[in-house]
Amino acid sequence: MENNDQDVTKKYKAFISYSHSDNQGEGRKWADWLHHALETYEIPEDLIGKKNTDGEEIPRQIYPVFQDEKELSASSSLSGSLTSALDRSEFLIYLSSPKSAKSTYVRDELKYFKQSGKSQKIMALILKGEPEYGKENTQAQCFPDELRYNIDKDGNIQYSQPEEVLAADLRIPNTQDEGFTSAEAFRRFLQENKTPNHQIKERVEAYKKRLDIALLKIISGILGI
């Protein structure tokens, strides 16, 4: 039976893979922020219609973007609906945190996307934690094996075949700590933590630049430029 919650012919530019616990709290609704930022991004007119590095035409907008909390009702068949959405998505953007790295659902989404032959279409946004192995605090690891290594057609992790990940960093600079979806939210955080006023402006401006660069890195990857 066809799922009435989704248009099965709909194609998505990107699929946001994330832990729902990383989409809660003031200034930290990451999936909502990314979904809105991508779908409302205004692609420069001089790029629209030109060929990208893959020889494809650059679209007028990055739309639609799949986020399960927006696309699916509570009564949806999650496994079938998500698999269908992954099949119809060109890119997967993984919101990287220790929670998402431990999520069975997120890891299965990464694995399925790679099994479909789309390993080169995965990007990561580091929200919190440590993406490198070999660190003392393994609880902080935010890149699961399904992201770091090749997956064969049977779904097996190929540990002899590491894969590079295009990633952008949204953590508070020089820490493993979670950042914020806006410079203003970061400003409030610094003020609440009694940061000296002369430091706040500089740190907020630096974080705004980090946010902008991270988003543009993801957008450039999607557009192939």
Backbone as ProteinMPNN parsed JSONL, in Angstrom:
{"seq_chain_A": "MENNDQDVTKKYKAFISYSHSDNQGEGRKWADWLHHALETYEIPEDLIGKKNTDGEEIPRQIYPVFQDEKELSASSSLSGSLTSALDRSEFLIYLSSPKSAKSTYVRDELKYFKQSGKSQKIMALILKGEPEYGKENTQAQCFPDELRYNIDKDGNIQYSQPEEVLAADLRIPNTQDEGFTSAEAFRRFLQENKTPNHQIKERVEAYKKRLDIALLKIISGILGI", "coords_chain_A": {"N_chain_A": [[0.841, -1.199, 0.0], [0.503, 2.205, -0.801], [2.236, 4.793, 0.847], [0.558, 7.359, 2.378], [1.642, 9.587, 3.511], [3.759, 10.557, 2.171], [4.877, 11.8, -0.965], [5.673, 9.62, -3.315], [7.028, 10.073, -5.626], [8.546, 12.246, -5.286], [11.556, 14.064, -5.38], [14.497, 14.622, -3.498], [16.855, 17.158, -2.695], [18.584, 16.912, -0.577], [19.057, 14.875, 2.347], [18.525, 15.064, 5.722], [20.269, 13.635, 8.27], [20.041, 12.757, 11.57], [20.155, 12.866, 15.211], [17.262, 13.102, 17.125], [17.485, 14.289, 19.571], [19.376, 16.173, 19.177], [18.047, 18.253, 18.163], [16.786, 20.068, 19.79], [16.04, 22.501, 22.309], [16.819, 25.926, 23.113], [18.285, 27.826, 20.58], [19.584, 25.633, 19.575], [18.369, 23.95, 17.777], [19.202, 22.135, 15.545], [18.62, 20.595, 13.185], [16.272, 21.815, 12.28], [17.256, 24.385, 11.824], [19.191, 23.926, 9.771], [17.621, 22.794, 7.741], [15.883, 24.958, 7.113], [17.817, 26.906, 6.395], [19.018, 25.813, 4.097], [16.851, 25.439, 2.291], [15.969, 28.027, 1.903], [18.097, 29.387, 0.901], [19.519, 31.744, -1.256], [20.62, 31.234, -4.339], [23.272, 32.622, -6.165], [22.519, 34.6, -9.011], [24.261, 34.552, -11.191], [25.262, 32.023, -11.193], [23.246, 30.189, -11.578], [22.02, 27.69, -13.681], [24.446, 27.26, -14.894], [27.125, 24.895, -15.602], [28.198, 22.53, -13.214], [30.959, 20.963, -11.391], [30.433, 18.331, -11.963], [29.287, 18.406, -14.374], [26.625, 19.01, -14.352], [23.656, 21.037, -14.389], [23.49, 23.945, -12.401], [21.059, 24.376, -9.966], [18.133, 26.498, -9.362], [17.404, 26.657, -6.748], [17.972, 25.06, -3.551], [16.116, 22.643, -3.042], [13.478, 20.251, -2.668], [14.365, 19.694, 0.84], [14.88, 16.891, 2.875], [13.578, 16.317, 6.049], [12.813, 14.339, 8.689], [11.023, 14.989, 10.825], [9.492, 16.96, 9.746], [8.464, 15.967, 7.398], [7.172, 13.509, 7.854], [4.319, 11.968, 9.374], [3.215, 11.136, 12.716], [2.126, 8.65, 12.515], [3.369, 7.36, 10.484], [4.971, 4.722, 8.602], [7.953, 4.323, 9.672], [10.428, 3.037, 8.961], [10.035, 2.174, 6.283], [9.296, 4.589, 5.059], [11.536, 6.229, 5.499], [13.564, 4.827, 4.185], [12.614, 4.985, 1.584], [12.757, 7.769, 1.227], [15.524, 8.15, 1.431], [16.366, 6.796, -0.862], [15.467, 8.573, -2.759], [16.921, 10.819, -2.41], [19.507, 13.091, -3.192], [21.809, 13.923, -1.79], [23.234, 13.278, 1.47], [23.203, 14.715, 4.613], [24.911, 14.582, 7.495], [24.327, 15.218, 10.822], [26.579, 15.657, 13.153], [27.354, 14.25, 16.23], [28.114, 12.982, 19.552], [25.765, 11.693, 20.354], [24.311, 11.23, 17.968], [26.135, 9.603, 16.71], [25.909, 7.285, 18.113], [23.378, 6.503, 17.627], [21.211, 4.052, 16.508], [19.392, 4.309, 14.411], [20.376, 6.504, 12.919], [22.889, 5.531, 12.16], [22.112, 3.372, 10.607], [20.896, 4.761, 8.52], [23.104, 6.051, 7.353], [24.559, 3.794, 6.558], [22.768, 2.55, 4.731], [22.576, 4.521, 2.744], [25.173, 4.547, 1.767], [25.347, 1.914, 0.844], [23.761, 2.183, -1.345], [25.422, 3.231, -3.173], [26.21, 5.855, -2.903], [28.327, 7.057, -1.517], [30.033, 9.22, -1.97], [28.407, 11.347, -1.768], [27.9, 12.229, 0.75], [27.945, 14.41, 3.503], [29.184, 16.051, 6.472], [28.188, 17.838, 9.399], [29.77, 19.007, 12.103], [28.637, 19.029, 15.281], [29.2, 18.632, 17.962], [31.602, 17.102, 20.157], [34.198, 14.692, 19.27], [35.773, 14.081, 16.25], [37.932, 12.449, 15.64], [39.636, 9.314, 15.853], [41.475, 7.439, 18.36], [41.66, 9.076, 20.491], [41.565, 9.813, 24.009], [39.019, 10.088, 25.247], [36.605, 8.228, 24.39], [33.89, 8.353, 24.538], [33.206, 10.744, 23.526], [33.298, 10.516, 20.808], [32.221, 11.356, 17.586], [31.993, 10.528, 14.986], [30.72, 7.807, 13.535], [31.594, 4.352, 12.721], [30.286, 3.65, 10.389], [30.317, 5.954, 8.938], [33.006, 6.544, 8.641], [34.217, 4.503, 7.197], [34.258, 2.449, 4.195], [31.286, 0.907, 2.941], [30.139, -2.221, 1.98], [28.095, -3.803, -0.627], [26.519, -5.572, 0.73], [26.188, -4.452, 3.148], [28.261, -4.56, 4.954], [30.869, -3.302, 7.034], [33.865, -2.078, 5.776], [36.755, -2.21, 7.105], [39.325, -1.948, 6.202], [39.213, -0.038, 4.338], [39.223, 3.025, 4.636], [37.344, 6.097, 4.469], [37.389, 9.437, 3.294], [35.827, 12.251, 4.78], [33.78, 14.925, 3.91], [33.568, 17.617, 5.892], [32.172, 20.131, 8.027], [32.737, 22.427, 10.678], [30.957, 23.189, 13.545], [31.347, 23.558, 16.189], [32.04, 25.275, 19.329], [34.777, 27.377, 18.965], [38.031, 25.937, 19.378], [37.26, 24.004, 21.175], [35.437, 21.007, 22.192], [32.861, 21.518, 22.466], [29.329, 22.015, 22.041], [28.03, 24.264, 19.657], [25.999, 27.048, 18.568], [22.925, 27.852, 16.817], [22.814, 30.425, 15.958], [24.575, 33.563, 15.945], [23.635, 35.349, 17.812], [22.44, 33.738, 19.773], [24.719, 32.545, 20.765], [25.933, 34.797, 21.822], [24.201, 35.395, 23.971], [24.666, 33.15, 25.52], [27.371, 33.535, 26.254], [27.128, 35.888, 27.74], [25.489, 35.016, 29.845], [27.261, 33.35, 31.07], [29.017, 35.018, 32.234], [31.104, 36.117, 30.72], [33.757, 38.337, 30.045], [32.951, 41.596, 28.854], [34.587, 42.76, 26.885], [35.536, 40.609, 25.534], [33.375, 39.375, 24.403], [32.287, 40.507, 21.962], [34.309, 40.004, 20.028], [34.451, 37.198, 20.098], [31.857, 36.484, 19.367], [31.672, 37.522, 16.763], [33.606, 35.957, 15.528], [32.421, 33.447, 15.768], [30.091, 33.766, 14.265], [31.202, 33.977, 11.73], [32.203, 31.408, 11.527], [29.824, 29.904, 11.473], [28.701, 30.849, 9.046], [30.657, 30.057, 7.167], [30.631, 27.282, 7.481], [28.023, 26.614, 6.629], [28.145, 27.51, 3.962], [30.054, 25.767, 3.005], [28.715, 23.319, 2.995], [26.643, 23.954, 1.205], [28.134, 24.516, -1.114], [29.127, 21.983, -1.61], [26.75, 20.587, -2.228], [25.915, 21.954, -4.508], [28.037, 21.459, -6.147], [30.277, 23.061, -6.665]], "CA_chain_A": [[0.0, 0.0, 0.0], [1.29, 3.431, -0.894], [2.239, 5.628, 2.049], [-0.109, 8.623, 2.09], [2.36, 10.69, 4.141], [4.823, 11.017, 1.285], [4.757, 11.686, -2.413], [6.758, 8.69, -3.629], [7.759, 10.527, -6.81], [9.264, 13.462, -4.903], [13.009, 13.957, -5.286], [15.061, 15.545, -2.506], [18.248, 17.543, -2.905], [19.386, 16.425, 0.547], [18.396, 14.178, 3.452], [19.218, 15.399, 6.975], [20.346, 12.49, 9.169], [20.368, 13.356, 12.868], [19.474, 12.411, 16.42], [16.245, 14.091, 17.503], [17.946, 14.996, 20.771], [20.203, 17.296, 18.707], [17.158, 19.245, 17.559], [16.001, 20.563, 20.917], [16.679, 23.533, 23.11], [16.948, 27.261, 22.532], [19.523, 28.053, 19.852], [20.259, 24.384, 19.221], [17.514, 23.11, 16.945], [20.113, 22.082, 14.4], [17.989, 20.105, 11.957], [15.366, 22.876, 11.834], [18.093, 25.469, 11.292], [19.796, 23.536, 8.493], [16.528, 22.647, 6.774], [15.462, 26.305, 6.708], [18.937, 27.603, 5.749], [19.219, 25.272, 2.752], [15.702, 25.657, 1.409], [15.757, 29.458, 1.649], [19.327, 30.002, 0.404], [19.39, 32.341, -2.589], [21.779, 30.948, -5.172], [23.579, 33.782, -7.011], [21.963, 34.517, -10.367], [25.291, 34.255, -12.197], [25.596, 30.599, -11.14], [22.08, 29.388, -11.961], [22.026, 27.193, -15.057], [25.797, 26.906, -15.337], [27.521, 23.53, -15.318], [29.085, 22.362, -12.056], [32.113, 20.084, -11.63], [29.946, 17.047, -12.473], [28.649, 18.637, -15.658], [25.186, 19.179, -14.159], [23.23, 22.429, -14.265], [23.26, 24.423, -11.042], [19.63, 24.69, -9.867], [17.74, 27.822, -8.863], [17.3, 26.569, -5.301], [18.237, 23.761, -2.924], [14.756, 22.344, -2.594], [13.233, 20.226, -1.232], [15.295, 19.002, 1.729], [14.105, 15.969, 3.713], [13.761, 16.239, 7.501], [11.701, 13.447, 9.036], [10.044, 15.619, 11.706], [8.645, 17.831, 8.936], [7.882, 15.239, 6.272], [6.43, 12.316, 8.241], [3.4, 12.072, 10.5], [3.517, 10.192, 13.799], [1.604, 7.335, 12.155], [4.098, 6.838, 9.328], [5.851, 3.567, 8.709], [9.23, 5.031, 9.631], [11.495, 2.364, 8.226], [9.752, 2.225, 4.856], [9.289, 5.976, 4.604], [12.899, 6.752, 5.498], [14.287, 4.151, 3.113], [12.137, 5.585, 0.328], [13.312, 9.122, 1.139], [16.96, 8.019, 1.154], [16.486, 6.427, -2.275], [15.112, 9.718, -3.597], [17.736, 11.97, -2.01], [20.792, 13.178, -3.896], [22.861, 14.051, -0.779], [22.905, 13.058, 2.875], [23.964, 15.566, 5.521], [24.921, 13.956, 8.815], [24.568, 16.128, 11.937], [27.516, 14.818, 13.889], [27.494, 14.433, 17.675], [28.204, 11.671, 20.202], [24.441, 11.06, 20.395], [23.966, 10.714, 16.643], [27.085, 8.527, 16.392], [25.466, 6.074, 18.816], [22.003, 6.217, 17.243], [21.042, 2.95, 15.559], [18.668, 4.807, 13.242], [21.279, 7.336, 12.117], [23.921, 4.665, 11.572], [21.458, 2.607, 9.538], [20.704, 5.673, 7.386], [24.414, 6.19, 6.713], [24.89, 2.514, 5.92], [21.89, 2.34, 3.578], [22.941, 5.489, 1.71], [26.419, 4.072, 1.151], [25.038, 0.702, 0.081], [23.125, 2.608, -2.587], [26.465, 3.736, -4.06], [26.283, 7.307, -2.822], [29.304, 7.444, -0.487], [30.625, 10.524, -2.28], [27.36, 12.359, -1.625], [27.663, 12.404, 2.187], [28.687, 15.479, 4.172], [28.925, 16.093, 7.911], [28.302, 19.064, 10.177], [30.166, 18.604, 13.454], [27.961, 19.841, 16.287], [29.755, 18.431, 19.298], [32.378, 15.877, 20.303], [35.516, 14.525, 18.667], [35.682, 13.228, 15.069], [39.131, 11.642, 15.438], [39.867, 8.161, 16.706], [42.758, 7.454, 19.03], [41.603, 10.007, 21.6], [41.278, 9.143, 25.272], [37.601, 10.118, 25.557], [35.868, 7.595, 23.305], [32.489, 8.727, 24.663], [33.001, 11.984, 22.776], [33.408, 10.231, 19.388], [31.012, 11.763, 16.86], [31.986, 9.92, 13.653], [30.597, 6.347, 13.647], [32.325, 3.573, 11.711], [29.528, 3.674, 9.134], [30.71, 7.163, 8.213], [34.456, 6.603, 8.443], [34.717, 3.429, 6.333], [33.432, 1.996, 3.088], [30.268, -0.112, 3.213], [29.933, -2.992, 0.755], [26.701, -3.915, -1.043], [25.803, -6.382, 1.713], [26.06, -3.696, 4.386], [29.378, -4.826, 5.853], [31.855, -2.232, 7.142], [35.178, -2.48, 5.273], [37.697, -1.461, 7.944], [40.571, -1.723, 5.461], [38.94, 0.979, 3.328], [38.73, 4.281, 5.228], [36.853, 7.094, 3.518], [37.454, 10.823, 3.732], [34.514, 12.845, 4.964], [33.689, 16.374, 3.808], [32.924, 18.036, 7.131], [32.269, 21.517, 8.481], [32.781, 22.418, 12.138], [30.104, 24.182, 14.186], [31.617, 23.598, 17.625], [32.651, 26.491, 19.832], [36.188, 27.281, 18.59], [39.051, 25.412, 20.29], [36.648, 23.101, 22.152], [34.557, 19.977, 21.647], [31.537, 21.892, 22.956], [28.292, 22.345, 21.068], [27.819, 25.673, 19.382], [24.63, 27.541, 18.517], [22.435, 28.064, 15.467], [22.932, 31.837, 15.605], [25.56, 34.321, 16.708], [22.938, 35.982, 18.935], [22.299, 32.727, 20.819], [26.055, 32.408, 21.354], [26.142, 36.002, 22.627], [23.463, 35.222, 25.225], [25.384, 32.127, 26.284], [28.559, 34.156, 26.83], [26.686, 36.834, 28.765], [25.008, 34.247, 30.993], [28.419, 32.732, 31.719], [29.839, 36.102, 32.79], [32.28, 36.393, 29.901], [34.046, 39.78, 30.021], [32.343, 42.272, 27.703], [35.551, 43.049, 25.828], [35.774, 39.375, 24.786], [32.147, 38.884, 23.778], [32.148, 40.954, 20.573], [35.271, 39.294, 19.184], [34.091, 35.781, 20.027], [30.605, 36.366, 18.616], [31.982, 37.752, 15.345], [34.333, 34.776, 15.05], [31.497, 32.323, 15.646], [29.217, 34.04, 13.119], [31.971, 33.618, 10.542], [32.256, 29.946, 11.498], [28.506, 29.458, 11.019], [28.55, 31.178, 7.627], [31.576, 29.23, 6.384], [30.155, 25.895, 7.541], [26.856, 26.488, 5.769], [28.583, 27.646, 2.57], [30.776, 24.542, 2.64], [27.691, 22.333, 2.674], [25.967, 24.408, -0.01], [29.063, 24.314, -2.233], [29.148, 20.542, -1.886], [25.495, 20.217, -2.882], [25.872, 22.565, -5.848], [29.143, 20.958, -6.949], [31.112, 24.177, -7.116]], "C_chain_A": [[0.873, 1.245, 0.0], [1.144, 4.257, 0.38], [1.659, 6.999, 1.708], [0.625, 9.827, 2.645], [3.42, 11.28, 3.233], [4.411, 10.885, -0.168], [5.942, 10.85, -2.876], [7.511, 9.069, -4.896], [8.645, 11.733, -6.496], [10.765, 13.202, -4.782], [13.522, 15.016, -4.307], [16.504, 15.891, -2.868], [19.126, 16.98, -1.798], [18.484, 15.803, 1.603], [19.187, 14.515, 4.712], [19.125, 14.211, 7.919], [20.834, 12.976, 10.528], [19.656, 12.641, 14.005], [18.48, 13.49, 16.827], [16.647, 14.864, 18.756], [18.883, 16.147, 20.417], [19.359, 18.35, 18.005], [16.213, 19.814, 18.617], [16.768, 21.664, 21.634], [16.853, 24.84, 22.369], [18.304, 27.44, 21.854], [20.248, 26.799, 19.428], [19.333, 23.403, 18.496], [18.186, 22.985, 15.578], [19.45, 21.631, 13.107], [17.026, 21.147, 11.397], [16.152, 24.008, 11.181], [18.64, 25.125, 9.913], [18.736, 23.416, 7.41], [16.105, 24.008, 6.226], [16.569, 27.016, 5.916], [19.147, 27.116, 4.323], [18.067, 25.627, 1.822], [15.483, 27.133, 1.074], [17.004, 30.148, 1.1], [19.129, 30.505, -1.027], [20.681, 32.133, -3.38], [22.035, 32.147, -6.083], [23.116, 33.57, -8.45], [23.014, 34.11, -11.395], [25.727, 32.795, -12.184], [24.474, 29.725, -11.696], [22.151, 28.998, -13.441], [23.397, 26.834, -15.59], [26.118, 25.47, -14.951], [28.43, 23.498, -14.088], [30.199, 21.383, -12.395], [31.707, 18.71, -12.153], [29.246, 17.191, -13.816], [27.143, 18.801, -15.571], [24.851, 20.66, -14.007], [22.986, 22.79, -12.803], [21.811, 24.891, -10.942], [19.384, 26.096, -9.319], [17.652, 27.826, -7.351], [17.639, 25.16, -4.822], [16.925, 23.337, -2.273], [14.227, 21.136, -3.356], [14.341, 19.48, -0.475], [14.465, 18.148, 2.687], [14.543, 16.046, 5.179], [12.568, 15.47, 8.049], [10.638, 14.11, 9.905], [9.106, 16.558, 10.946], [7.882, 17.06, 7.857], [6.933, 14.109, 6.689], [5.487, 12.587, 9.405], [3.77, 11.018, 11.536], [3.075, 8.778, 13.452], [2.339, 6.703, 10.99], [4.797, 5.527, 9.647], [7.269, 4.096, 8.545], [10.265, 4.339, 8.774], [11.269, 2.447, 6.721], [9.822, 3.631, 4.302], [10.696, 6.536, 4.501], [13.733, 6.115, 4.394], [13.905, 4.743, 1.762], [12.727, 6.98, 0.146], [14.801, 9.092, 0.835], [17.199, 7.668, -0.312], [16.304, 7.643, -3.179], [15.875, 10.984, -3.232], [19.089, 11.929, -2.704], [21.966, 13.214, -2.925], [22.319, 13.657, 0.586], [23.799, 13.958, 3.71], [23.804, 15.014, 6.925], [25.25, 15.003, 9.874], [25.305, 15.339, 13.011], [27.64, 15.207, 15.36], [27.677, 13.059, 18.298], [26.861, 10.947, 20.24], [24.073, 10.475, 19.035], [24.882, 9.561, 16.249], [26.689, 7.208, 17.042], [24.052, 5.67, 18.421], [21.933, 5.109, 16.19], [20.375, 3.436, 14.279], [19.586, 5.614, 12.328], [22.329, 6.47, 11.427], [23.345, 3.823, 10.433], [21.224, 3.479, 8.306], [22.005, 5.867, 6.622], [24.778, 4.926, 5.93], [24.064, 2.309, 4.646], [22.269, 3.27, 2.428], [24.212, 5.055, 0.993], [26.193, 2.803, 0.332], [24.433, 1.043, -1.275], [24.13, 3.204, -3.572], [26.664, 5.234, -4.008], [27.234, 7.793, -1.724], [29.858, 8.845, -0.706], [29.625, 11.67, -2.127], [26.992, 12.581, -0.153], [28.543, 13.525, 2.713], [28.306, 15.501, 5.642], [29.049, 17.508, 8.453], [28.599, 18.654, 11.614], [29.552, 19.562, 14.47], [28.67, 19.795, 17.631], [30.591, 17.16, 19.291], [33.676, 15.889, 19.519], [35.421, 13.59, 17.46], [36.871, 12.303, 14.854], [39.17, 10.439, 16.375], [41.233, 8.29, 17.377], [42.808, 8.451, 20.171], [41.206, 9.255, 22.87], [39.772, 9.048, 25.535], [36.781, 9.552, 24.405], [34.381, 7.939, 23.363], [32.173, 9.983, 23.851], [33.027, 11.757, 21.266], [32.108, 10.566, 18.666], [30.972, 11.272, 15.421], [31.873, 8.403, 13.826], [31.361, 5.634, 12.533], [31.623, 3.597, 10.357], [29.852, 4.903, 8.297], [32.173, 7.097, 7.785], [34.991, 5.583, 7.435], [33.734, 3.095, 5.208], [32.446, 0.931, 3.573], [30.047, -0.893, 1.928], [28.435, -3.157, 0.479], [25.857, -4.731, -0.084], [25.664, -5.684, 3.057], [27.169, -3.928, 5.384], [30.365, -3.659, 5.848], [33.221, -2.761, 6.724], [36.263, -1.669, 5.994], [39.044, -1.221, 7.27], [40.428, -0.615, 4.425], [38.358, 2.245, 3.978], [38.307, 5.257, 4.149], [36.953, 8.495, 4.119], [36.043, 11.398, 3.804], [34.609, 14.357, 4.797], [32.908, 16.856, 5.021], [33.152, 19.512, 7.4], [32.048, 21.524, 9.988], [31.946, 23.552, 12.721], [30.298, 24.231, 15.703], [32.143, 24.97, 18.035], [34.154, 26.376, 19.587], [37.094, 26.823, 19.734], [38.474, 24.538, 21.395], [35.948, 21.97, 21.409], [33.101, 20.326, 21.936], [30.593, 22.305, 21.834], [28.143, 23.852, 20.914], [26.343, 26.028, 19.357], [24.241, 27.84, 17.072], [22.47, 29.528, 15.034], [23.992, 32.498, 16.478], [24.91, 34.949, 17.932], [22.743, 34.998, 20.086], [23.64, 32.506, 21.523], [26.359, 33.602, 22.248], [25.438, 35.866, 23.997], [24.147, 34.209, 26.133], [26.604, 32.734, 26.98], [28.181, 35.128, 27.944], [26.226, 36.114, 30.025], [26.149, 33.598, 31.763], [29.462, 33.765, 32.149], [31.148, 36.322, 32.029], [32.517, 37.905, 29.884], [33.539, 40.422, 28.727], [33.325, 42.491, 26.563], [35.877, 41.805, 25.0], [34.562, 38.951, 23.954], [32.056, 39.247, 22.302], [33.059, 40.162, 19.64], [34.879, 37.834, 19.008], [32.808, 35.572, 19.224], [30.854, 36.552, 17.121], [32.704, 36.545, 14.748], [33.385, 33.589, 14.858], [30.521, 32.528, 14.487], [29.921, 33.665, 11.818], [32.039, 32.099, 10.389], [30.931, 29.372, 10.998], [28.351, 29.658, 9.508], [29.411, 30.27, 6.756], [31.1, 27.784, 6.34], [28.97, 25.69, 6.605], [27.255, 26.574, 4.296], [29.348, 26.417, 2.093], [29.795, 23.443, 2.237], [26.985, 22.697, 1.369], [26.854, 24.209, -1.232], [29.136, 22.839, -2.625], [27.911, 20.078, -2.633], [25.451, 20.73, -4.32], [26.991, 22.058, -6.763], [30.017, 22.052, -7.51], [32.247, 24.401, -6.129]], "O_chain_A": [[1.866, 1.317, 0.724], [0.046, 4.394, 0.917], [2.192, 7.713, 0.859], [0.294, 10.964, 2.309], [3.925, 12.374, 3.487], [3.683, 9.966, -0.543], [7.084, 11.31, -2.838], [8.529, 8.454, -5.213], [9.408, 12.185, -7.35], [11.186, 12.231, -4.153], [13.045, 16.151, -4.29], [17.274, 15.03, -3.292], [20.276, 16.612, -2.039], [17.312, 16.156, 1.734], [20.393, 14.276, 4.765], [18.03, 13.821, 8.324], [21.921, 13.545, 10.629], [18.687, 11.912, 13.795], [18.829, 14.67, 16.868], [16.183, 15.985, 18.966], [19.157, 17.003, 21.258], [19.89, 19.234, 17.333], [15.022, 20.011, 18.378], [17.995, 21.735, 21.564], [17.014, 24.861, 21.149], [19.346, 27.233, 22.475], [21.391, 26.862, 18.974], [19.497, 22.187, 18.593], [17.797, 23.631, 14.605], [19.687, 22.215, 12.049], [16.963, 21.348, 10.184], [15.77, 24.522, 10.13], [18.561, 25.936, 8.99], [18.933, 23.885, 6.289], [15.985, 24.184, 5.014], [16.3, 27.65, 4.896], [19.424, 27.918, 3.431], [18.287, 26.065, 0.692], [14.867, 27.447, 0.055], [16.985, 31.355, 0.855], [18.635, 29.781, -1.891], [21.697, 32.776, -3.118], [21.102, 32.643, -6.715], [23.301, 32.498, -9.025], [22.705, 33.407, -12.357], [26.478, 32.366, -13.06], [24.73, 28.642, -12.223], [22.317, 29.842, -14.322], [23.509, 26.177, -16.624], [25.466, 24.894, -14.081], [29.32, 24.336, -13.942], [30.367, 21.012, -13.557], [32.533, 17.996, -12.722], [28.681, 16.23, -14.337], [26.451, 18.742, -16.587], [25.681, 21.443, -13.544], [22.356, 22.034, -12.062], [21.374, 25.715, -11.745], [20.305, 26.781, -8.876], [17.806, 28.875, -6.724], [17.597, 24.199, -5.59], [16.666, 23.635, -1.107], [14.488, 20.996, -4.551], [15.136, 18.745, -1.061], [13.471, 18.615, 3.244], [15.716, 15.864, 5.503], [11.428, 15.906, 7.891], [9.453, 13.821, 9.739], [8.041, 16.912, 11.452], [6.788, 17.457, 7.456], [5.995, 13.789, 5.959], [5.817, 13.346, 10.315], [4.553, 10.111, 11.254], [3.581, 7.811, 14.022], [1.97, 5.615, 10.547], [5.164, 5.254, 10.79], [7.738, 4.295, 7.424], [10.915, 4.978, 7.946], [12.193, 2.753, 5.967], [10.343, 3.849, 3.208], [11.023, 7.233, 3.541], [14.522, 6.797, 3.739], [14.759, 4.973, 0.906], [13.149, 7.339, -0.954], [15.292, 9.916, 0.065], [18.128, 8.184, -0.933], [16.918, 7.728, -4.242], [15.533, 12.079, -3.677], [19.73, 10.882, -2.795], [23.006, 12.61, -3.189], [21.113, 13.696, 0.83], [25.017, 13.964, 3.534], [22.702, 14.982, 7.473], [26.321, 15.61, 9.838], [24.737, 14.477, 13.682], [27.986, 16.341, 15.69], [27.42, 12.054, 17.636], [26.82, 9.719, 20.167], [23.579, 9.351, 18.956], [24.464, 8.647, 15.538], [27.086, 6.139, 16.579], [23.574, 4.612, 18.83], [22.525, 5.221, 15.116], [20.752, 3.019, 13.184], [19.576, 5.431, 11.111], [22.621, 6.661, 10.247], [24.01, 3.592, 9.423], [21.337, 3.002, 7.177], [22.016, 5.852, 5.391], [25.243, 4.992, 4.792], [24.607, 1.937, 3.605], [22.281, 2.855, 1.269], [24.322, 5.176, -0.227], [26.773, 2.636, -0.74], [24.574, 0.286, -2.235], [23.759, 3.629, -4.665], [27.212, 5.828, -4.936], [26.98, 8.811, -1.081], [30.121, 9.573, 0.252], [29.972, 12.832, -2.336], [25.901, 13.064, 0.152], [29.735, 13.587, 2.412], [27.233, 15.028, 6.018], [29.907, 18.279, 8.022], [27.768, 18.023, 12.266], [29.894, 20.744, 14.519], [28.732, 20.794, 18.348], [30.325, 16.243, 18.514], [34.19, 16.945, 19.151], [35.034, 12.431, 17.612], [36.827, 11.45, 13.968], [38.787, 10.534, 17.541], [42.041, 9.141, 17.008], [43.866, 8.663, 20.764], [40.587, 8.193, 22.806], [39.301, 8.012, 26.006], [36.315, 10.298, 23.544], [33.682, 7.832, 22.356], [31.015, 10.249, 23.531], [32.802, 12.699, 20.505], [31.032, 10.126, 19.07], [30.019, 11.564, 14.7], [32.847, 7.768, 14.23], [31.727, 6.244, 11.529], [32.27, 3.57, 9.31], [29.68, 4.889, 7.078], [32.529, 7.542, 6.694], [36.076, 5.761, 6.882], [32.549, 3.42, 5.273], [32.736, 0.162, 4.49], [29.793, -0.294, 0.883], [27.605, -2.701, 1.265], [24.632, -4.612, -0.07], [25.097, -6.241, 3.997], [27.045, -3.538, 6.545], [30.663, -3.094, 4.796], [33.687, -3.771, 7.251], [36.639, -0.584, 5.551], [39.82, -0.379, 7.722], [41.381, -0.285, 3.72], [37.158, 2.504, 3.884], [38.849, 5.246, 3.044], [36.646, 8.709, 5.292], [35.18, 11.069, 2.989], [35.419, 15.005, 5.459], [31.726, 16.545, 5.167], [34.19, 20.071, 7.047], [31.27, 20.729, 10.514], [32.188, 24.724, 12.435], [29.518, 24.862, 16.415], [32.63, 25.733, 17.2], [34.754, 25.369, 19.964], [36.953, 27.249, 20.88], [39.109, 24.344, 22.432], [35.869, 21.962, 20.18], [32.207, 19.52, 21.68], [31.008, 22.866, 20.82], [28.131, 24.605, 21.888], [25.531, 25.397, 20.034], [25.098, 28.052, 16.215], [22.189, 29.84, 13.876], [24.268, 32.057, 17.593], [25.548, 35.073, 18.977], [22.866, 35.379, 21.25], [23.683, 32.303, 22.736], [26.969, 33.45, 23.306], [26.016, 36.182, 25.037], [24.202, 34.383, 27.35], [26.84, 32.474, 28.16], [28.848, 35.18, 28.978], [26.53, 36.542, 31.139], [26.027, 33.326, 32.958], [30.624, 33.438, 32.392], [32.17, 36.669, 32.621], [31.569, 38.674, 29.725], [33.683, 39.855, 27.644], [32.942, 42.417, 25.396], [36.423, 41.913, 23.902], [34.697, 38.263, 22.942], [31.776, 38.381, 21.473], [32.625, 39.705, 18.582], [34.962, 37.291, 17.906], [32.688, 34.595, 18.485], [30.303, 35.814, 16.304], [32.448, 36.159, 13.607], [33.526, 32.821, 13.906], [30.163, 31.57, 13.801], [29.305, 33.1, 10.914], [31.946, 31.568, 9.282], [30.925, 28.45, 10.183], [27.927, 28.753, 8.789], [28.952, 29.771, 5.728], [31.157, 27.136, 5.295], [28.919, 24.703, 5.872], [26.762, 25.803, 3.473], [29.295, 26.067, 0.914], [30.018, 22.728, 1.26], [26.758, 21.831, 0.523], [26.373, 23.775, -2.278], [29.198, 22.494, -3.805], [28.003, 19.274, -3.561], [25.007, 20.03, -5.23], [26.92, 22.199, -7.983], [30.448, 21.999, -8.662], [33.068, 25.298, -6.325]]}, "name": "protein", "num_of_chains": 1, "seq": "MENNDQDVTKKYKAFISYSHSDNQGEGRKWADWLHHALETYEIPEDLIGKKNTDGEEIPRQIYPVFQDEKELSASSSLSGSLTSALDRSEFLIYLSSPKSAKSTYVRDELKYFKQSGKSQKIMALILKGEPEYGKENTQAQCFPDELRYNIDKDGNIQYSQPEEVLAADLRIPNTQDEGFTSAEAFRRFLQENKTPNHQIKERVEAYKKRLDIALLKIISGILGI"}
